[in-house]
Amino acid sequence: MITTTWAEVDRKIGFGITLCGLSILLLNAGTFSAQVSQFDSWWVALATLVPALQVLGAAGWSRLPAVGLRAIWMVQPVVLFVALLLGHAAWHGEAAGMPQVSIWLLDAPVVGVLALAVRLPYALVVVALLAAAPPLSSLIFLGTISPSLLATAFAHTSNVIYVMLALVLRHQMDRLSRAQEVAARLQAEQQRARTQSADFADFARTVHDEVLATFAAALHFEGEPPALVRKSAATALQALHRPHQLPDLAQGSLELRADQAEQLIIDLIRAAAPELLLGSTTGEGTVSSAAAGAVGLAAAEAARNAVRHAGAGSGAVSVDEGAIQVEIADSGVGFDPERVPAGRFGVRESIVRRIEELDGGRAAFDTGADGTTVVLQWTRRRG
């Protein structure tokens, strides 16, 4: 019966409706006071309880807890219904016509605040009860119902229904607002999930490249490993101990001479696949150290795959002013890059994504029954 949701706007709307009820009291104070003498004192006290509750609700609308404010709103229609039902029982006026109980003027604001405290179907039932109470009182205690009383009942019912329609519209707008809030939270959670997924992919890619590549490279050396392998091992340990603080290749990128970048890429490839036949071409100029490192790591993974799956392979490294290209070829059975499982980080993450994250990077696969050629390219974009 009681509404399950509660918002600050309910307090404000209830306060506004209560002020309307108090305004009705002030505007009709003369009519109310004139009727006091026509009714028994006990009924006057009962009827006075309705505006007293409205004054209490208006005074405590911002301080009372939700349960207290709802209780005040829900008691008002009960008191009003009893007062209307007993109105003709308490009437002792000498006028020939039946009295128009002025307290009835408060039915619209009373039902309005009730609709904020209970579900709308229950508030509609109260509308019908309040509309039927005065004619029923007249029929029970006077034995007849005047046409004017019936007409007034319909008029008041219409007024209350207008209030109800306004509150129904407000209820639907509130539901839409809550739906928008839920959609915004879901969108934020999806974005957070995508960020977490990207972080995990970066971590898994780093572990895949650094840890596994270091293990593979260490198998090809006896005694103390070279400086490159030791450096790779240090990076792997850093990745394992601080997965959320991995070095970003795009930050603090330096310019390397073409021959330096070529040597870096060759060293990375040979550390991953020492048996790969490798050629190189060096030009003039400089390239980005971040691009050289990313291309070298991606090429190392491609070379590792070539040796692992085909048993042998060949490669070519070309570095020139603002451009890097590496080709890794093998004579294996080939594969479909689009069908690589999502959980396999080698091709999808260590090669493709690593290159595509470079500004100006591109990775291409030429694969078939006679083998696979991986082409990794980076070109500096002109500013």
DALIN-V539268 format. One record per run of one state. SS is the DSSP state (2 for helix, 1 for strand, 0 for the rest). FROM is the first residue (numbers start at 1). TO is the last residue. If there is no record, write none. Layout:
ss->[SS;SS]
from->[FROM;FROM]
to->[TO;TO]
This chain:
ss->[0;1;0;2;0;2;1;0;2;0;2;0;1;0;2;1;0;2;0;2;0;2;0;1;2;0;1;0;1;2;0;1;0;1;0;2;0;2;0;1;0;1;0]
from->[1;2;3;8;28;29;39;40;41;60;66;86;91;92;102;118;119;120;143;147;219;227;242;255;258;273;277;283;286;289;311;314;321;323;331;337;340;345;357;361;369;371;380]
to->[1;2;7;27;28;38;39;40;59;65;85;90;91;101;117;118;119;142;146;218;226;241;254;257;272;276;282;285;288;310;313;320;322;330;336;339;344;356;360;368;370;379;383]
